[in-house]
C-alpha cells in the first residue's frame, strides 16, 4: 500500500464522540464558504438528489437574482408535496482546501436552513458523512480533511451568517399577482375583434405569437353566427324523461323592467341564430331566471327544477379540478379562456326541443395568450403552480378574532357549516 493511498483512507473513531451528549440524534449541519461568504446552517441530506439554496439566502448574500437560469423544475418532497423551483444557479463552494463549482436549485419558501447539500455535492467531493460522529470527511491530495458538524441544536443557532448577528428578511410576504396584458387586433378591418397577450413578452416570441394568432384567425368565433353548433347527425342531446312524471307548467313570474329587457334581448338573439324556436302548445313551461354578473351584465337562465326531477341523473365523473390546474405548473407561459362566457352548443333532439329553453351561448370574450400568470377558476395560476387569490380570501384575512362568548359561538357555527363543503377544514 502506497503512502498516498494510506493518506486517503477515511476512518471514524468512536473516541471522537466521547464528549457528545447522548442520545446522539442531531442532524449533520455544517458551515461552508459559498462565493467567499461563510454560510452557516447548511444541512447535509443524503436522501436529497439535488443541491438546494433558498432565494432568501441569495438575497442576504447579495447575489444578483438575474443570474438564476430561467428553467424552473418540479421538486417532489418526501411527503409527496410538489415545489416549483425558480431555476438553477452555479456557485463557488469552498470546503476546507477544496473549491468546486456547484449547481444549486433555487427555491422560494420558508425554511430552517440556508442551503441543503445532497448526493450530487457529496459524490463530487467523494465525501462520507457520519451523523453518529457528527462530521463529514473527504479525501484530498494532501490527505483526509474533516468538516465538523454543529454541536448545538439548530434552535440554539439563531445566526444565519457568521458576519450577521441578526438576520432580517429583505423581502416581505410575496403577494401573488396576475401578469398585466395588452390588447392586440388580429384583423384591422374589425377593431372590436381583439385578444390579450402578456405585456412582458419579449421579442421574437411576441412577434411569433401574434403571427400565429393571425394565421389561425378562422379558428376564432366572434359572434353567435360563427357557432352554428354540431350537426345532429353526429351527436345530439336527448332528454330521458320518466313517463310517470306529469308535465309541469310553472306559473308566470313577473320580472322588473330591466330584467324583462334582458330576457327579451336574449330571446331575440337566440331566435336570430336559430338556437331556439317558438312553441305553440308546450307541455313543460319554465320561468327564466335573471342574475347579474360581475361585469354588470345580465345572465339569463331557465329554472329546470321540475324537468330535472323527471329525468334520471346521469353519472358524469369529473376529475378533481386541482389536478388539471396543477398540471399547468412548470409552464412558463399560459393561455386562459373563460368557458362560461361562450361555448359551442350541442343541439337538442328535435322531439325534445319543446321541453326546454337553451342557455345563452353568445358572448364575445377576451382570451389571454402567453401570460406568466393569470386567474383561472378563482385561483391564480403561475409557473409555480396554484396560489390563493387575495380577492377570494380577503374575508378570512380581515376577520377579527372573537372577543365575546357570542362571537365564539358564531365562529364555531360558521366553521361547522364550512366543514360540510371543505373536508378537514378544521385541521
N, C-alpha and C positions, 0 to 999 in steps of 0.2 A: 504494500500500500504506500503510495507516494505521500510526500509531506503536504502537497496541495489538497489531496483528497481527504487527508485527516483534518485539515483546517475547515473543510466544508461539511463535516459530519454535524448534523443538527441533533442535539440531545437536550432533554429536560431533566433537571434534578429535583427530587422531592424536597430537599432541604431548602430550596428557594421559596417554598410555600410555608415554611415553619412559622413565619411572622404574620401570616394572613389570618384574619378572623374566620371562624367556622360558623355555619356552613359556607363553603366557597362556591357560591352560585351567581356571582356577578357576571354581567356581560363584559365582553372584551371591548373596551372603549379606549382608543389611543389618541395621540396627537401627532399630526403630520404638518409639513411645510408645503403649502399649496400656493403657487405664484408668489413665492418669497414671503408669505404670511403664515405665521404659526396658527393653525386652526385646531381647536380642541373639540372634544365630544364627537369623535369620529367612530362610528360603530363598525366593527368587523363582523360581517354576516356571511358565514359560509353557505347559507341557504339562499343567498341572493345571486342571481345570474347576471347582474348588471351593477355598475357603479352609479350611485345616485348622489347628486348635490342639489340643494334646495335653492329656490330663487332668492329667498331672504338672505341666505348665506352669500350668494354672489353680490347682492346689493351692499351688504356690510363690508365686503372685501373691496368694493369699489370697482368691480369688473363690469365693463360695458355689456349690457344685455343684448345689444345688437350683434355680438359675436356668437350668439346661440344660433346654430343651424336650424333652419325652418323645416324640420322633418319630425313633427310630433308622432309619437307612437303610443300604443296601449300597453300599460303595465298591469299585470294581474297579481294581486296580493295573495297571501296565504289563505285568507278568508273568502277569496273569490271576488273581492271588490276590485273594480276597474278604475285605474287612474290614468288620465291622459297627460303625457309629458309635454313640455313646451318645446322640446328639441334636444339637441346634444351640444356639448362644448368640450374642447380639448384643453386641458390644464396641465401645467408642470407640477409634478408631485415629487418632493424630496423625502426619502425615507432613510434616515441615517446618512450613509455616504452615497446612496444610490438615488439618482434622479431619473424619472421616467415621464414621458408624455402620456397622460391617461385620459380616456374618453369617459365623460360623465353624462348621464341622462339628467335633464333639468326638470324638477318637479316643483309646482307651486302649491303649497299646502302646509298645514300646521304639523310640527314635528318636534320631538325631543332631542334630535340630533342635527348636526350641521351637515354631515356627509355620511353616507353609507358605502363602504367598500365591500364588494362581493368577490366572487370567484375570478372574474377577469383580472382584477388587480392582484389578487393572491397568486394566480398562476403566472402572471408576468413577472412577479417578484420571486417566484419559487418559494414563497413564504409558507411557513407552517404555524398556524395559531394554536394556542392551548388555553382554553378557558380555565382549566384546573390550575395551571401555573400563572394565569392572567398575564400572558405575554405573547409576543409574536417573534419568531426567529426566521432569518433568511440568509442564504449564503452570498458572499461577496468575494471578489478576487483576493481580498486581504483576510478573509475568514468569516465566521458566522457572526452576524450582528443581531442584537436583541432590542425590540421596542417594548417597553413595559406598559401594561395597561393601567388605567386609572384605578387606584386602590380604593378610592371612596365611591360612594354611590352617585349616580347621576344627579340625584336630588340635592346633594351637597356640593355641587359644582355649578353655581349659577352663571359663571362667566362663560362666554362663548369663544372669545378670542383672548389670548394671553394679554394683548395690549389694551383690551377693553374691559374696564371694571363693571360697566353696566351696558348691556345690550338693549338698545331701544329700536323699536320697529321703525323702519324707514318708510313704510307704506301702510296706510290704513286699510281697512277691510275693502276688498275689491268688490264693487257692485257690478253685477252682470248687466250688460247693455246690448242694445241692438245696433248693428253697424249702420251708419247713415247710407241712404240710397239716393240715386239721381234718376230722373225720368229721361228716357230716350224715345225718339219717334222712329218707328220701323218703316213707316210709309209717310212721306211728306204730304201726300195727297189727302191723308186722313190724320190730321193733327191730334184727334181725340184717341187714336189708337196708339197707345204708348205702354211700355213696360218699364220696370225699375231694375237697375243693376247696382251692384255695390259701388259706393263712392270711392272706396280705397283701391279699386282695381288699377293696376299699373299696365303700361304698355309692355309688350304687344298683346297681353292677354285680353285687355279691354277691347282692342280693335278686332281681335279674333272672335270674341263673344258676340259683338254687335253684328259682324258679318255672318256668323252662324244663324243668329236670330232672323236677320233679313232674308237669308237664303231659304229659311223654312217658314216664311210668312204665312203660307197657306195652311199651316197646321194650327193656327190660332182661330178661335171662334169669337168674334167680336159682338155679334148680335144673336138674338134667338133664331133668326132666319138661317144662321150659319150652323145651327144644331138641329137638323131635321129628325134626329133620333135613329134608332136601329130598326131596320125593316123587320116587320112581324114574322116574315118567313124564316128569319134567322132565330129570333127569340122574342118572346113577349111574356108579360106577367098576367097570370090568371088567378082570380080570387077563388079560393076553395071554401065557399060559404056553406055552413051547415044548414041543410034544408029544413031542419026542425026549428030554426030561429025565424021568428016573424020579422019582416022588414020594419024598420023604424024610420018614421018621418019626424025629425026634430021640429019643434015649434020655432017659428021665425023669431030671431033675436034682433032687436033694433040696434043699429050702430050709430055712433056720433057722426057728424058731417065729415070730419077729417078721415075717420076710418072707412066710412062708406065710399068716399072718393078714392081711397087707396084700393078698395076691393073692386070698384068699377074699372079703374085703370088696369088692374091685374087681369081681370076677366077679358077686357078688350085686347090686351097684349097676347094672352094665351089663345084667344079666338083667332087673332090675326095669323099666328103661326100654326094654327090647327092642332094645338095641343089639347084642346077641349072642344066639345060640340054641345049644342043645345039639346036638352032632353024635354020632351013634351009631358010625358006621364011617368015620372020616376017612382020606383018603389022605395028607394032609400033617399032620404034628404038629410044633409048635414050642414050645420051652420059654419060660416067662415070665422076664423079667429085671427084677429089682427094684433100684432105685437110690434113695439118699436125696437129697432136695432140700435147698436151702439153708435152708428153713424147718423142717427136721426131719421133714417128712412123706415118705412113700414114693411113688415113681413106678413104676407097673407098665407095662412094655413087653413086646414079644414079639420073639424072635430070628427074624427073617425072612431070615437069611443065605442059606439054600438056596433059598427061594422067590424071592428077588431074582435069584439066578443063573439061575433058569429063566425069568425074564421079561426081554425085551429092554429096554434102557434107553430111557426117553423123554427127549426134549430139552425141558427147561423153562428157557429162558433167563431168568434173573433179573437185574434191574438191580443195578448196584453199590450196596451198602447205603449208601454215603456220600452218594449222590445224594438219596434220599428223606429222609435225616436232614438234609442241608444245606438241603433245601427248607424246613425249618422255621425257618431263620434269618430274623430280622426280624419274626417274630410275637411280640407282647408276651405272649400267653397261649397255653399249650399244654395238650393233654389226652393222657393216656397210658393205654394198655390193654395188659396182658400177654397177648398172643395165644397163649402157650404154656400158659396155665392153663385156658382154656375156649374152645371153638370149636364151630361148627355142623358136624356130621359129614355128609359126602356118603355116602349109602348105597351098599352093595356090590350088584352084580348078584346076584340070588338063586342063580344057578348057581355063583358063586364064594365064597359065604359060608362054606362048609365048609373052605375052604383057609386061612383066616387068622382071627385074633382082632383085634378093633378096639382101637386105643389108647384110653386113658382120655379121656373128654370132659367129665366133670362136676367142676367145682371152682369155687366162688364166689371172685371176686377183687374187690379194692377198686380201682375205676377212679378216676383222678385227673383232675379237670377244672380248667381255667383256672389253671394254675400258671405262674410266670415261668420256672422251670427245673425239670428233673427228670431221672431216669435212664431211658435208653431204649437197649436193645440193648447194654448195657455202657458207654455213653457218657453224659456229662452234656450235655444239650441245653438251651440258653437262647436268648434273642433274639439273642445274639451269634453263635450257631452251635454247632458241636461243640467240646467241651472234653474233655480226658483225665480219666478217672475216677481219682481218687487211689487208690481201693481196687484198681484194676486194675494200677497201675504202681508200687505200693509196693515190690515185689521189685526192680525196676530202680533205683529211687531209693536204696534202702537197701543195694544191693550194694556191697561194699567193693572197692577196686582190687586187682588181683592183686599179690602180693608175692613169689612164688616162680615158678620156671620151670614147675613142675607146675600152678600156678594159672593161669598164662598159657595153657598148652596146653588146660586145661579151658575157659577162657573162649573161646578160638578155636574149639573144637569146638562150644560152645553157639551161637556166632554163626553158624557154618556151618549148623547144624541150623535155626536161626531163619530163615535166608535161604531155606529151602525153602518156608516158609509166608508170609513177608513179602518182597515184591520190594524190592530195593535197600535192605535193612535195614542193610547195612554202610556205606552212604553217610554 
